[in-house]
Amino acid sequence: MSTSEPGVGAVDASAAEVGRAARKKASRSSLGEWKPSGDRADPVAVLERQAATRVPELVTIRYARMAAGQFPFYRGGPAIMAGDLARSENTGLTVQLCGDAHLSNFGLFASPERSLVFDVNDFDETLPGPFEWDVKRLVASVAVAGRANGFDDSEAQAAAVAAAQAYRESMANFAGLGETEVWYQMVDAEQVQELLKPKDRKQAEKVISKARTRTSLQALDKLTEPGPDGVPHIKADPPLVIPMPKTLQTELDSVLSDYRATLPEERRVLLDRYELRDLATKVVGVGSVGTRCFMALLTGRNIGDPLFLQVKQAEESVLTPYLRASQFKHQGHRVVHGQRLTQSAGDIFLGWATGPDGLFYYWRQLRDMKGSLDIDEMNPVQLRQYAALCGHTLARGHARSGDRVAIAAYLGDNDVFDKAMGEFALAYADQTARDHESLLSAIDSGRIVAAEDGSAKDTE
């Protein structure tokens, strides 16, 4: 008689019981409820508190980008939603949260083997927490994006339900796999195309082809110009790109050394083959605007062998006030740990460092065959397909760090969870519309100032 099978079964049964018991703490249908309390924090005040630690002249750009529409506002407001999520009872089924799992934080990028993979690609807010917080962040973003594209509520809700259903069904599948099998699961570019209906694959093919060209060599032509010495330098494009003075070179070398120490030994050898040439501040994203963000240009033995690295400030996660604080005192280390734990394939240059200003930073490649589908151009069918892909991908990430058997047991094999997420998505989309109006009113009244050119195209 086998002694291993009963042991495995016992573990599975115990984990499943934990999952089903979690329904008593937070029922699946209750997850669909959203109603703001009378003492809910003023959303504009939440943004103002964040602005207190950011670069003042860049904060106005952030406000302008968030004011541009409800979906940009939603992207820039994870701190607002974090406070709202914390007001509801949670399942207690913990995973490594992305912390900001909206539609635009999924995309294509290169694996170390140089194949394109699809995954979550932003971990600024990562922290261990209840799995449903990420799912709620995702499905609400689907509803907000659907409405922004002119969909009626039934279409927007259907796309949100598709994301939740894909999450639930994928988690059930992962619950039946072995530990190593789960770890090796990934979605590659070909699978992205296969998941789309035939008539939509051409759009995906264009995105994939473009992603393959988005490399450091392509960035060299777009982002630099020859200096007096013939060596390329980063082009200025104020206020979005501002090269830093050479007088800071000594400090930069110290930070580079600090970052180097966080890389695996073999990758330190690779980094040592490059020389730091230039550094510039660069505004990126929506929610990140105002935090310190730089891009570094390094070159190999010749200037035709460039490496662009992005250096982003890492503050405490917006989830920290509501969850257990990170085990990592260095916030850059927190971000890198969450990314390495969650992603199926990681950036070989991902690391962290402390800046000369004493602030925390993490490093990654600026352009490494990155690409994303254009959400603004999606029709209802395409959004449903894309939302389902993101739901599947999020489940895969959660299955790596959480108890997938317990989560699958909690979710069950019917559509109770799916429908609850659809209801939550529409209710929170309504909340987002009200909060966006609050921001516009604050700008109109002069309470806050938005830059006139702040809604410029968001690029890396």
C-alpha positions in Angstrom: 0.0 0.0 0.0 1.3 3.5 -0.9 2.1 5.7 2.0 2.4 8.9 0.0 -1.1 9.0 -1.5 -3.0 9.1 1.9 -0.6 11.9 3.1 -1.3 14.0 0.0 -5.0 13.4 0.3 -5.0 14.4 4.0 -3.2 17.6 3.2 -5.6 18.5 0.4 -8.7 17.7 2.6 -7.4 19.9 5.4 -6.6 22.8 3.0 -10.0 22.5 1.3 -11.7 22.6 4.7 -9.8 25.8 5.5 -11.1 27.3 2.3 -14.7 26.3 2.9 -14.5 27.6 6.5 -13.5 31.0 5.2 -17.0 31.4 3.7 -18.2 31.8 7.3 -15.9 34.7 7.8 -16.7 36.3 4.4 -19.3 34.7 2.3 -18.8 34.7 -1.5 -22.0 36.7 -2.1 -20.9 39.3 0.5 -17.8 40.1 -1.6 -20.1 41.7 -4.1 -21.4 44.3 -1.7 -20.1 47.9 -1.8 -21.6 50.9 -0.1 -19.4 53.8 1.1 -19.6 54.5 4.8 -20.4 57.9 6.2 -16.9 58.4 7.4 -15.2 57.3 4.2 -12.0 59.2 3.5 -12.2 62.1 1.1 -10.5 60.7 -2.1 -8.8 64.0 -2.9 -7.4 64.2 0.7 -5.9 60.7 0.1 -4.1 61.9 -3.0 -2.9 65.1 -1.2 -1.4 63.0 1.6 0.5 61.0 -1.0 1.7 64.2 -2.6 3.4 65.3 0.6 6.3 62.9 -0.1 6.5 63.5 -3.8 8.3 66.0 -6.1 6.0 69.0 -6.0 6.5 70.1 -9.6 5.5 66.6 -10.8 2.4 66.2 -8.6 0.5 68.6 -10.9 1.2 66.2 -13.8 -0.2 63.3 -11.8 -3.4 65.3 -11.1 -3.7 66.1 -14.8 -3.3 62.5 -15.9 -5.9 61.3 -13.4 -8.3 64.0 -14.4 -8.2 62.9 -18.0 -10.8 60.2 -17.5 -12.3 57.7 -15.0 -10.0 54.9 -16.1 -6.8 57.0 -15.6 -8.2 58.2 -12.3 -8.7 54.5 -11.3 -5.2 53.6 -12.3 -3.8 56.4 -10.2 -5.9 55.8 -7.1 -4.9 52.4 -5.6 -4.5 54.2 -2.2 -8.1 55.3 -2.3 -9.3 51.7 -3.0 -7.0 50.2 -0.4 -8.9 52.1 2.3 -12.2 50.9 0.9 -11.2 47.2 0.6 -10.0 47.3 4.2 -13.5 48.2 5.4 -15.0 44.9 4.4 -14.5 41.5 6.1 -11.9 39.5 4.2 -11.4 35.7 3.7 -8.1 35.6 5.4 -6.8 33.4 2.5 -3.4 35.1 2.0 -1.4 35.4 -1.2 1.3 37.7 -2.4 -0.8 40.5 -3.7 0.1 42.5 -6.7 -1.6 45.3 -4.8 -2.6 47.2 -8.0 -4.0 44.5 -10.3 -5.8 46.7 -12.8 -6.0 45.9 -16.5 -3.1 48.1 -17.6 -0.7 46.4 -15.2 -0.7 43.2 -17.3 1.3 42.9 -20.4 4.0 41.3 -22.5 7.7 41.3 -21.8 10.7 39.2 -22.5 11.7 36.1 -20.4 15.4 35.4 -19.7 15.2 33.0 -22.6 14.1 35.9 -24.9 10.6 34.6 -25.5 7.6 36.8 -24.9 5.4 36.1 -21.9 2.2 37.7 -20.6 2.0 38.5 -16.9 1.4 41.1 -14.2 4.1 43.7 -14.7 3.8 46.2 -11.8 4.5 45.5 -8.1 4.9 48.9 -6.5 2.1 48.0 -4.0 2.9 44.3 -3.5 2.3 42.9 0.0 0.8 39.7 1.4 -2.9 40.0 1.8 -6.4 38.4 1.1 -6.6 37.1 -2.5 -9.9 38.8 -3.2 -8.4 42.3 -2.9 -6.5 41.8 -6.1 -9.5 40.2 -7.8 -11.7 43.2 -6.8 -9.1 45.6 -8.1 -9.1 43.7 -11.4 -12.8 43.4 -11.9 -13.6 47.0 -11.0 -10.9 48.1 -13.5 -12.7 46.0 -16.2 -16.0 47.8 -15.5 -14.5 51.2 -15.4 -12.6 50.5 -18.7 -15.7 49.1 -20.3 -17.8 52.2 -19.5 -15.0 54.4 -20.7 -15.2 52.6 -24.0 -18.9 53.3 -24.2 -20.2 49.9 -23.2 -23.6 49.6 -21.4 -23.6 48.2 -17.9 -24.6 44.7 -19.0 -21.5 44.6 -21.3 -19.2 46.0 -18.7 -20.5 43.6 -16.1 -20.2 40.6 -18.4 -16.5 41.4 -18.9 -15.9 41.7 -15.2 -17.7 38.4 -14.6 -15.4 36.8 -17.3 -12.4 37.9 -15.3 -13.7 36.4 -12.1 -14.8 33.2 -13.8 -11.4 32.7 -15.4 -9.8 33.3 -12.0 -12.0 30.7 -10.3 -11.7 28.1 -13.0 -7.9 28.5 -13.3 -7.4 28.3 -9.5 -9.4 25.0 -9.6 -7.1 23.7 -12.3 -3.9 24.8 -10.4 -5.3 23.1 -7.2 -5.0 19.8 -9.0 -1.4 20.3 -10.1 1.9 19.5 -8.3 4.0 22.2 -6.7 6.6 22.3 -9.4 4.0 22.2 -12.2 2.4 25.3 -10.8 5.7 27.1 -10.6 6.4 26.4 -14.2 3.0 27.6 -15.5 3.2 30.6 -17.8 1.3 32.3 -20.6 3.4 33.0 -23.7 2.6 35.3 -26.7 1.3 32.4 -28.8 -1.2 31.5 -26.1 -2.4 35.1 -26.0 -3.2 34.8 -29.7 -4.9 31.4 -29.2 -7.2 32.8 -26.5 -8.5 35.4 -28.9 -11.1 34.8 -31.6 -9.6 34.6 -35.1 -10.7 38.0 -36.2 -9.0 39.6 -33.2 -5.7 37.9 -33.6 -4.4 40.4 -36.1 -4.5 43.1 -33.5 -2.6 40.9 -31.1 0.0 40.0 -33.8 0.7 43.7 -34.3 1.2 44.2 -30.6 3.5 41.2 -30.3 5.5 42.3 -33.4 5.9 45.8 -31.9 6.9 44.4 -28.5 9.8 42.4 -30.1 11.3 45.6 -31.4 11.1 47.5 -28.1 14.6 46.9 -27.0 17.4 48.9 -25.6 18.8 49.3 -29.1 15.6 50.8 -30.3 15.5 53.1 -27.3 19.0 54.3 -28.1 17.7 55.8 -31.3 14.6 57.3 -29.7 15.8 58.5 -26.4 19.4 59.7 -27.0 21.4 62.0 -29.1 25.2 62.2 -29.8 27.1 64.4 -27.3 30.2 66.5 -28.2 32.4 63.5 -27.5 30.4 61.3 -29.8 29.0 59.3 -27.0 25.2 59.1 -26.8 23.4 61.1 -24.1 19.8 61.1 -23.0 17.7 63.7 -24.8 16.0 66.3 -22.6 12.2 66.6 -22.9 11.2 68.7 -19.9 9.3 68.3 -17.7 9.0 64.6 -18.5 12.7 63.8 -19.1 15.5 65.9 -17.5 19.2 64.7 -17.7 21.1 64.9 -14.5 24.4 66.8 -14.1 27.7 64.9 -14.4 28.7 66.2 -11.0 26.6 63.5 -9.5 28.7 60.7 -11.1 30.4 59.7 -7.8 27.1 59.4 -6.0 25.7 57.4 -8.9 28.6 55.0 -8.9 27.9 54.3 -5.3 24.2 53.6 -5.9 25.1 51.3 -8.9 27.4 49.4 -6.6 24.6 49.0 -4.0 22.3 47.7 -6.7 24.9 45.4 -8.1 25.1 43.6 -4.7 21.4 42.6 -4.9 21.9 40.7 -8.2 22.7 37.0 -8.4 26.5 36.5 -8.8 26.4 35.5 -12.5 24.4 38.6 -13.3 26.9 40.9 -11.5 29.5 39.6 -14.1 27.1 40.7 -16.9 26.4 44.1 -15.3 30.2 44.7 -14.9 30.6 44.5 -18.7 28.6 47.7 -19.0 29.6 51.3 -18.2 27.2 53.9 -16.8 27.0 56.8 -19.3 24.1 59.0 -18.4 21.1 59.3 -16.1 17.9 61.3 -16.3 14.7 61.8 -14.4 11.8 60.4 -16.3 8.0 60.7 -15.5 6.2 57.5 -16.0 2.7 56.0 -15.4 -0.1 57.7 -13.5 -0.1 56.6 -9.9 3.7 56.7 -9.9 4.0 60.3 -11.1 5.7 62.5 -8.4 7.8 59.7 -7.0 11.5 59.8 -8.0 12.0 57.9 -11.2 15.1 57.8 -13.4 16.4 56.0 -16.5 20.1 55.1 -16.7 22.0 54.6 -20.0 24.8 52.0 -19.9 26.8 50.8 -22.8 29.0 47.7 -23.5 32.2 47.7 -25.4 30.7 49.9 -28.0 27.9 52.5 -28.1 25.9 50.2 -30.3 25.4 47.8 -27.3 23.2 49.8 -24.9 21.4 48.8 -21.8 18.6 51.1 -20.4 17.7 50.6 -16.8 14.7 52.2 -15.0 15.3 53.3 -11.4 12.0 53.8 -9.5 11.5 55.0 -6.0 9.8 52.5 -3.8 7.6 53.9 -1.0 5.6 51.9 1.5 2.7 49.9 -0.2 -0.6 51.7 0.0 -1.9 48.5 1.6 0.5 48.8 4.6 -1.9 50.7 6.9 -4.4 47.9 6.6 -2.3 44.7 6.5 0.8 43.4 8.3 3.9 45.4 7.5 6.3 43.9 5.0 9.1 41.7 6.4 11.4 43.8 4.3 12.5 47.2 5.7 13.9 48.2 2.3 10.9 49.0 0.2 12.8 48.2 -3.0 13.5 44.7 -1.7 9.8 44.4 -0.9 8.9 45.2 -4.6 11.6 42.8 -6.0 10.5 40.0 -3.7 6.9 40.3 -4.7 7.7 40.4 -8.4 10.1 37.4 -8.2 7.6 35.4 -6.2 4.6 36.2 -8.5 5.9 36.4 -12.1 6.5 33.2 -14.1 9.6 34.7 -15.6 11.5 37.7 -14.3 13.8 40.5 -15.5 17.4 39.4 -15.2 18.4 43.0 -14.1 15.8 43.3 -11.3 17.4 44.5 -8.1 17.2 47.3 -5.5 19.4 50.0 -3.9 19.3 52.9 -1.5 19.9 56.3 -3.1 22.2 59.1 -1.9 19.0 60.8 -0.7 18.4 57.9 1.7 15.3 56.9 -0.3 14.6 53.3 -1.5 14.7 52.3 -5.1 14.4 49.3 -7.3 16.0 48.7 -10.7 14.8 46.9 -13.8 15.1 47.1 -17.6 13.4 50.1 -19.1 12.6 48.3 -22.4 12.8 44.6 -22.7 10.4 43.7 -25.5 7.5 45.2 -23.5 4.0 45.5 -25.0 0.4 45.8 -24.1 -3.0 45.5 -25.9 -4.8 48.8 -26.4 -7.7 48.7 -23.9 -9.2 51.9 -25.2 -9.8 50.3 -28.6 -11.4 47.1 -27.4 -15.0 46.2 -28.2 -17.2 44.2 -25.6 -16.1 40.8 -26.9 -12.4 41.7 -26.9 -12.6 43.1 -23.4 -14.2 39.9 -22.2 -11.5 37.9 -23.7 -8.7 40.1 -22.3 -10.3 40.3 -18.9 -10.5 36.5 -18.8 -6.8 36.3 -19.8 -5.9 38.7 -16.9 -8.1 36.7 -14.5 -6.3 33.5 -15.4 -2.9 35.2 -15.1 -3.7 36.6 -11.7 -4.8 33.2 -10.5 -1.5 31.7 -11.6 0.5 34.3 -9.7 -1.6 33.8 -6.6 -1.3 30.0 -6.9 2.5 30.3 -6.5 2.4 32.1 -3.1 -1.0 31.2 -1.6 -2.8 28.0 -0.7 -4.4 27.3 -4.0 -6.4 24.3 -2.7 -7.9 26.4 0.0 -8.7 29.3 -2.4 -10.2 26.9 -4.9 -12.4 25.3 -2.2 -13.6 28.7 -1.1 -14.5 29.7 -4.7 -16.3 26.5 -5.4 -17.5 25.1 -8.7 -20.5 27.3 -9.3 -20.9 31.0 -10.3 -21.6 32.6 -6.9 -18.2 34.2 -6.8 -18.3 35.3 -10.4 -21.7 37.0 -10.0 -20.6 38.7 -6.8 -17.5 40.1 -8.5 -19.7 41.4 -11.3 -21.9 43.2 -8.8 -18.9 44.7 -7.0 -17.3 45.8 -10.3 -20.3 48.0 -11.3 -20.8 49.3 -7.8 -17.2 50.3 -7.5 -17.2 51.8 -11.0 -20.0 54.1 -9.7 -17.8 55.0 -6.8 -14.9 55.8 -9.2 -17.1 58.1 -11.2 -18.0 60.0 -8.0 -14.4 60.2 -6.9 -13.3 61.4 -10.3 -15.9 64.2 -10.1 -14.4 65.1 -6.7 -11.0 65.5 -8.3 -12.4 67.6 -11.1 -14.2 69.8 -8.6 -11.0 70.2 -6.6 -9.1 71.3 -9.7 -11.9 73.8 -10.7 -12.0 75.3 -7.2 -8.2 75.7 -7.1 -7.8 73.3 -4.1 -5.2 71.5 -6.2 -3.4 72.4 -9.4 -3.2 70.2 -12.5 -0.5 70.8 -15.1 -1.7 72.0 -18.5 0.6 69.5 -20.3 0.3 66.8 -17.7 -1.9 64.5 -19.7 0.9 64.0 -22.3 1.1 60.4 -23.6 2.2 58.0 -20.9 5.3 56.3 -22.0 8.1 54.4 -20.4 
